[in-house]
Structure formats: C-alpha cells, structure tokens
Amino acid sequence: MMSHLLDALEKGEDIGHYGRLTFAMVAHHFLDKAELIKWPNPDDPDSCNVYRELDLPDEIFENIQDYREGKAS
C-alpha cells in the first residue's frame, strides 16, 4: 500500500483524503516531521477537503460558509 501511495505522490496524483491519512499514519514512524510534510501537499486547500466529491444541496455549503464566517468574526 505504501509503495502504491508513494508512486502516486511522486507522479503528482491525488491519493484522496484516506490515502493521505493512511500515508501519514504509517510514514510518521519512518520520516521526521519536516520530511513527512513535504509529501502530502499542505499548500493545496482542497487536499483534505472531504466534501469536494460529495453532491450536496447548495444550502449545505452555504451553512458551512456561514459557520466559518461566524467563527472568524
């Protein structure tokens, strides 16, 4: 599994939320923190967005946005 995930990451492929979770859970035993962070893309705001592939009604996303705006203020 780790070989598959590493190959996909090296190709720049999206390994999905659970792929990143699996990679991080295993790799943290073998890599230091700085090296681990270099593998999952921390600069991609959608990299851990578990909602991006869901087809939810617009009002759900509006509620999420309202919550975030309320939390920020």
Secondary structure, DSSP 8 states (H G I E B T S, - for coil): -HHHHHHHHHTT---HHHHHHHHHHHHTTTS-HHHHHHSS-TT-TTTT-TTTT----HHHHHHHHHHHHHHH-
